[in-house]
Amino acid sequence: MLARNENAGFNPTGTGDFFFESSTVTMVCPEDGPCSSKNSLVGQLLQSSIGEDAGKMVDLDVEVEEHAGVIYGLSIGIDLDGDRPVVGRLKPAQVTDTWRSVWDVGNATDEGQFGQASIQSVLDNVEWNVDSPLFTDDASGVSILRQMYDKVRNGYLLSVKFNLDHYEELNASDPFFLFGRVSGTIGLVRKTEAFHFTRGRFLHSYKVPDDPEGRSYANVAPFVVDPYKPVLTIDLGNALSRSTFDGSWNNQYLGIRIDLVSQQSRQLIGSVDLSSDNWYFQRAGVFEFDLTSRQHEVVQTETVEVISDTGLLLLSELDYYIRPMRQPFAKLDPGNRQTFDFFVVKLGKSVCNFPVDVAISSISQRTVPDKLRKVVDAIKMTNGERITGNSKTSNFVSDCNGRFSVAIKATDPGNVRGFVDGEIYQMDVMLGTIIYSHQLIRLYDDFSVPEEPTWYGKNGVERIVKLYEMLYPFTRPSLFESKYEDITHPSKQQLLISRLSLDQSSPRSLPVARDLSRGKRDTLIKWLQNPKEGQRGD
């Protein structure tokens, strides 16, 4: 499957469009039956909107690009000869679990296309066409859409996870230039569960010993043990490395085995043959393994490992697994409050009274020492904190549902980055020196909406527009002009008001609406409603 993203890295002239193309359903897994490639849904196109309604992949901040890409407004649906039996819009989601999955990058200096990452979220505003033929059982099997539809009507949401890799951004002559591969799943999650990660258990990688480039044989893999049935389900879609960009999977191994490890023994749970790409393209790396009754009992208290056919330890299980429930990132204005909710699990079970440290650090390299204290003080954790250098730390304890909440309050960081608005913070959840989870927070500078905003003047709209245009030159030929007579043209004025007023999750929301603080955005809208020129030179 293919996905197009015309905004690789920080590309100020890109559109940011992100959409699926030539993507199809490859396998279905009924609620009470084995997965199968023989179903009326298999082969159907998985479509997303293009043009103005295409999803957008943008950086959370212009100075913090790595690991901070966010997808807004991506519609996902099944296409049956122009009919869409189901379609919804992905809740904004941040790229997670990024890593360099290609070992040999040759002489390339830009390693952007050698990475891999995951996106996980739920679909909003889902529309169903129950009259579609795909809602009817046929000889090929049950209607998966009917099963999903019934579940959604009874407290579930459609959950989407897809892996991104093989993004071609270097060879402009390649027919797949600016395209990447997508492989993933659409399933179900309860409304009370986490939206952006799988609440289960977690395998992580080891670095290759003594490797000068710090490469890994593997990345991460969540898995779930069914509490009622002897079944283990593992997601290897973003777990395994490749030898070369156009090559197959890492030639260090051609197969893997999943083992249950206890103090007494090592038992084989299952194996995966990597000699073809079917495990990735047909199954998205997701496998179910039947357990014996004894294995199902032992796995409740013992760990799991993934080992290559050549004996390499690829993935081992973390004792504890901590991830946010709903908030993968945050954008805050001074005066805002935000609460981050977290899960703590051990071997898939909620952990009661688990102590953790939460550290919040200013991470912009432009922060100057004499303003550092104000920057650090601009975000406060409401249950007390200790300040050290450019970070602050506070202690939290999980309740007996395995949850704890971090409440923060934002104030003005003081425009420490000049023409770049606000500051970026990283919030790490730690046990000792081990970081289990981190979230990015963008805090904007304080900006009050003038009573009568004008184009010219000390806090004039012209200053907002021109500074934004410096960061994003592609705005010049678009709706967002930097000249008074252009931006106030009747053909654009009302359209700009409409676009700036859209929710940020809308694909038609202007980039400036996502990038500016609420105060500056509201100032633009207020001025457009009554565009006064003001005095030049003020």
Buried (B, 14 or more C-beta within 10 A) or exposed (E): BBBBBBBBEEBEEBBBBBBBBEBBBBBBBBEEEEBBBEBBBBEBBBBBBBEEBBBBBBBBBBBBBEBBBBBBBBBBBBBBEEEBBBBBBBBBBBBBBBBBBBBBBEEEEEEBBBBBBBBBBBBEEBEBBEEBEBBEEEEBBBBBBBBBBEBBEEEBBBBBBBBBBBBBBBEEEEEBEBBBBBBBBBBBBEEEBBBBBBBBBBBBBEEBEEEEEEBBBBBBBBBBBEEEEBEBBBBBBBBBBBBBBEEEBBEBBBBBBBBBBBEEEEBEBBBBEBEEEEBBBBBBBBBBBEBEEEBBEBBEEBBBBBBBBEEBBBBBBBEBBBBBBBBBBBBBBBEBEBEBBBBBBBBBEBBEEBEBBBBBBBBBEEBEEEBBEBBBBBBBBEEEBEEEEBBBBBEBEBBEEBBBBBEBBBBBBBBBBEEBBBBBBBBBBBBEEEBBBBBBBBBBBBBEBBEEBBBBBEBBBBBBBEBBBEBBEBBEEEBBBBEBEEBBEEEBBEBBBEBBBBEBBBBBBBBBBBBBBBBBBBBBBBBBEEBBBBEEEE
